[in-house]
Each structure stands twice: as C-alpha cells, then as structure tokens.
Amino acid sequence: MAGARNAVRVCLGITGRDRVALVFDEGTAEIAEAIDQEALGTGAEVGRWKMEDHVERPASDLPRSVADEIRALRPTASIFMGESKRGELAYRQPLLHLLVEELHCRHGHMPGVDEALMTDGMAVDYEEVYRVTRQVYDVARAAARIEVSTRAGTDLKATFSPALRWIPCDGRYHEQGHWGNLPEGETFTAPLNVDGVIAGEEMGDWFTHKYGVFEAPVRLRVRASRLAGVETDNEELALDIAAYMSQHANSNRVGEFAIGTNVGLKRIVGNFLQDEKFPGVHMAFGDPYGFETGADWECPTHVDVLASHADVTVDGRKIMEQGRILL
C-alpha cells in the first residue's frame, strides 16, 4: 500500500477531479487492487481493464474495443501494469501512444512490476528521487560527450545533439501528457552517436523475465550506434539477442541513453523495470521515443541493457563513481 500511495498520490498527483484508466493483467491483479483502492480513496473515478478479458496472451495488438472504451472514459490519469511477455510491445506501445499522445494522460507505466518492486523501489523517498534526478538532468542536458566505464568491462563514449531533448524521469507526472516507468529515477535522451562496449548485466523487455540477472555480463560491441558484435558463453542468449536485433532495420540501432538516479535502491533485484533506475547507465537498442526526445526515426522494438555501478563523466566532469552520484 505504501508503493500504491506513492504511485497514486506522489507520482501522478491523483485527486478527486481525476478519471483514472487502470490496465492490468492476471499476474498483477493484487497490485492493481491496491492502486485501485488508493485512487478511489482520493475520490477519483476509476475504469479497469484486465488484459485477459479482452485479448489472448501474449497480446499481439491493442484491440480497438479496448481503445474505444478507454477513450469513452476520457481519462486524465492512467497506469499500466502487466507481466512482460515476448512480443507484447505490440500491445504496450499503441496503448502508451493512446494514453499519452492522444489523451494526454498523466501516465505511470509498469511493465513487469511485482510485489517486490512495490515494497522496494516504489516505497522509497520520491522527494529525494526528484531532487537527485533534477540535479543529474541539469548537467546531462547540456552534455556534448559522456564517457561510461564499469569494472565489469563497459567502455562507452557517447555524443549528443542539442536538437535532441533529455527527459527527466523524476517520479512526478503532474502535468498532462507526462509519463514514465515506475519505479522511477532516471534521465534519458536519444544519443547522436555511441561507440564502445557495454558489459550488460541484465536486459529489458522479455529478456528480464527469461534470464533475470546474467550469470556473466554479455559484452555488446557498438560501432556508430549500431550493434557490431555480441560476446557471451550463453549460446541461447546470443541467439535470442541476434533474433531480437534483426526484427527491424533499426532494431540494432541505439535509440536511448539513460542515467539511473534512484538513490533509494540498494541492490540489483533481477527485474529490469526497477534495476534500470539503479545509479548507473542503461542504453536501449530500438525506438528512441521520438515524440519526447525529438528523434526523427522510429522502431517497433526497444530493448534496454544495464551497466550498473558505473563511472560517468560528462564533458570531463565526473558525476558518478561506481554508482555513487557525486553532485
């Protein structure tokens, strides 16, 4: 309930004037009930959509009937939660565009959320998350070059364009059309160019459900923002990565560069929704969230790779050392 209270009252600022669209699945029904009760406690109107009542899992698209029912509610705030299943970006991405771009909801996105995250990352001090995230954002948004290294073997050099916006995911979505992944705490953009190696400890989308934290980091070599090589002793993982990166012409292109800022997190738990917020760096291959960052390309896939406990240097100024934020 502490996590639900943070989500509803602190992060989304829901009040009795709001209409809330709550989309969830069977695996997150208990969490949805907690959030539903918290939202109702503010006096808000709540509409509920359970995925399995409308679509067969894994969901390959967003049914028009569901979209029309959500439109009829005219929600001002929304939350999605559900287990991450292979191929369900085809459901989540249209839902996100509907809620954020078309309906301008204040939106909390929680793919892969579970009870552990609700009692850990969602229960931290979000005033502190807000303060630290804004500090890192203020430095990063002016960056021309960022260098990242980790003891696990990450060695990245990224450059940035002032034409591409940094987005502060500070845990406060109090303006219509603002959204973020909960638990929160990061700032991200679409990079101009990335070269080097990221020693990935964990990957997003359905990889986190299948593999959790890798037994040994997978080394992904990047050249001119494209995946140029994969080094791992796990043959199944290598095949899964190769298949994922070949789905679209831009599936192997780096579309996101992000710095984790949730200083309330103490450990990597094996759930990417939270672990990407751990102080460090993650970057994603695929869609650059152009409607926010201003990138002029798109992709139907998006998979993040985590390098935690990082050293991060922005234009010659070290702002993070082994995951400890120095600002």
N, C-alpha and C positions, 0 to 999 in steps of 0.2 A: 504493500500500500504506500510506503514511502516513495518508491520509484514511480508509482502511478501518480502520486500527488505532484512530484517534480514534473512529470511529463505534462500533466493537465494544467496545473496552476502556474508553475515557474516557466517551463519551456514554451508552452503555447499560450499561456495567459488566458485560458478559457474562463468566461464569465456567463452569467445568466442571459446575456444578449446573444450568445453564440448558438449555431446549429452545427453539430459535430457528426461527420461521417466516420464510422469506425469499421474498417475492413480487416478481417482476421481469418484464421483457419482453425481446424480442429486442434492442432498442436498448441495453439496459443489462446485457446478459449478461456482458460483460467485467468491469464493476464488481461485479456480483453474484458472480462467481467470486472476486474479491479479498476481498470481505466474507465469503463462504462459507469461504474458506481461513483467514481471520483468526479467525472464530468457531470453526472446527474446532480451530484452534491453542490455544484456551482449554480444550478438552476438552468443549465443548458439543455437544449433539445438534442437527442442522440438518435441517429439512424445506424443500424447494424447490418453488415453484410458478411456472412460466413461463406468463404470461398466454395466449400464442398456442396453448398446448397445450390450453386449456380454453374459450376464448371467441374469437369473431371481433372484430377491432378495427375501428372503435372500440367498446369494450365498453359496452353499454347497461345492464348489471346485473352483480351478483356471482352467478355460478352457485351453486346450492345445493350441488352436489357439491364445489366448492372449499371452501365454508364448512364443510361436514361433515368434509372431510379435515383442514382446519386445526384444527377442534375435537378431532379424534381425536389429534392431536399433543400437545394440551394445552400450547401454547407459553407460556413465561414472558417471552420477549422476541421482538420482531418488527421487520422492516424491509420497507417497500415502496419500490420504485423503478420508474419507468416513464416513458416519453415522455408529455407532456401532449397529449392529443388531444381534439378537440371532443366534448363530451357525456359524457366519461368520469368526471365527478364522480359519475354514477350507479353507477359501479363502485367508485370510491375511497371515497366516503362510507360505504356499507354495510360495506366492508372495515375502515375505521377504527373504526366502531362495534363491529364484531365483535371486533377485536383489543384495543381499549382498554376499551370499556364492558362487554362480555360476558366476555372472557377476562382482562381486567386485565393485559395485557402491558405491559412497558416497550417503547415503540414509537418507532422512527425513521421518519419519513415523508419520502420523497424524490422527489416527482413532478417530472420534468423534469431530474433530475440527469444530468450528463455528465462526461466525463473532466476538462474544465477546472475544474469545481466540486470534483471530488475532489482535485485538486492545488492548489487555491486556498483556497476557503472551508472545506473540510473539513480542511485541513492547518494551520490557524492554531493559536495557543496557546489551547486551550479553558479553561485555568485563568484566563487574562485575560478571556476572553469571560464566564465565570461571574462573576468579580469585578465587572466593569462592569455586567453585566445586573442583578445584585442591587442595585447602587447605584441605578440608574435605577428599578428596580421599587420600592424603598423610598420614593422620592419620589413616583412616579406613583400608587401605590396609595391615597394619601391625597388625591389631587387632586380639587378641585371644578370647576376650569376649566383648560383648556390652550389656548394660542394657538400657531399654527404659521404661519410665513411662509418663503418662499424667493425667491431672485432671479428664478426662472422665473415667479413670479406667484401662488404659493399664498398664501392668506389665509384661515385657518380658525380658528373658535372652537368648541370642544367642551366640553360639560359632562358630569359623571359622577355616578353614584349610588353611595353606599357599599354598596348592596344588590347591585351587580354587581362581580364579582371581577376583579382584574387577575391575569394569569397570567405568571410569569417564565419565559421560554423561554431558560434559561441554558446549555443544552447538556448538562445532567445529568439523565438519566431513570433514577435508581437506585431509585425506589420503584415498586411495581406499579401499573399504571394511569396512569403519567405518560408523556407523549409530546410530540413536537414535530417541526417540519420541520427537516431537515438539508440544508445547513449551517445552524447555529443562531446566535441572538443577537438577541432582541427581548423586549419585554414588551407584552402586549395586553389589551384588555378590550372589552366591548360598551358603547359610549357611551350616555349618556342622550339627548343631542341634539348635532347638528352643523350649523353654518351656515357659508357662505362658499364659497370656490373652492379646489379642488386642481388645480394645474397638473401633470398626470400625465405623467411621463417614460416610463412603462412600465406594463403591466397584466399581471395574472396569468392563471391558468387557461390556455386555449389561445391567448390573445392574445400571450403572450410568444413562443410558437413561431411564430406567423404574422407578428408585427410586430417583435419584438425591442424595442430602444430606439426610441422615436418620433423622427422627424426634427425635429419641433417638438412641444412639450408640448401635450396635449389639455386644455382647461380644462373641468372638470366642476363645474357650479354646484350647490350643495346648500342646500336650504331645509328646515328642520325634519326633518333626517336623510333627506330624500328627494332623489333626483336631480331637479334642476329645469331643467337645460339642459346641452348639450354644444356646445363651440366648438372646431372643428378644420377645417382646409382639406382634410383627407383624407376624402373623401366615403365611401369604403368603410369606413373606421374608424368614422365616425359611424353608418353603417347597422348595423355589427356591434355597436356599443355599444347602440344602440336595441333591436336584436333580443334581446340578452342580458338587458337590464334589463326586458324585457316578458315573460319566461318565467313569472313567478310574481308574486303580489301583493306579495311582499316582496323581489323581485329588485333593486329600485331603492332599497331602504332600507339605510342604513349600519348594518352589523352588527358591524364591528370597527374599532378604533382602536389603532394599534401604533406603538411607538418602536423603531427599529433600534439594536442595541447591539454589533454585531460590529466591534470596532475594529481587527481584523486585516485587514479588507478595504480595498483601496487604490483601487478603481475600480469603476464600473458595467460589467458584462460582457454584459448582454443576456439574462440568464437570471433570471427573477423569483425562483425558489427561493432564490437567493443574494442578489440585489440588494435584496430587501425587508429583509435584515438589515443593509445598509449604514446607517451612522448617518444618520438622518433620520426621516421619518414615512411610514407607509403606512396606508391605510384600505380596508376592503372593503365592497362592496355585496352584501347577501345574508346567508347564515346566520351567526348570532352565536356559534356554538359554545356554545350554552346549557348543555350538560352540563358545561362548565367555568366559563363566566362567570356562569351563573345567569340569563341572559336567558330570558324566558318566551315567546319566539316562535322560529320556525324557517323555513328556506327551503332548497329543493333546489339552489340556485345560490350561488356565492360567488366574487367576482372582486375582487382587490386592485388598488389604484392607488398608485404610488410617487411620493413627493416627497422626493428625497434632498437632502443638504447643507442641511438646514433649520435655522432658528432656532426653538427650542421653549421656551416659557415656561410654567411650572407655578405657578398661583396667584401670579403676579407675580414668580417667581424663574426667571431664565433658566438652563436646564440644558444647552442645546445652542446653539452658534453656528456656522452654516454647516457643520453636520455634525460639529463638534468638541465632544465631551462635556466639560462644564465641571465636573463633580462631582469 
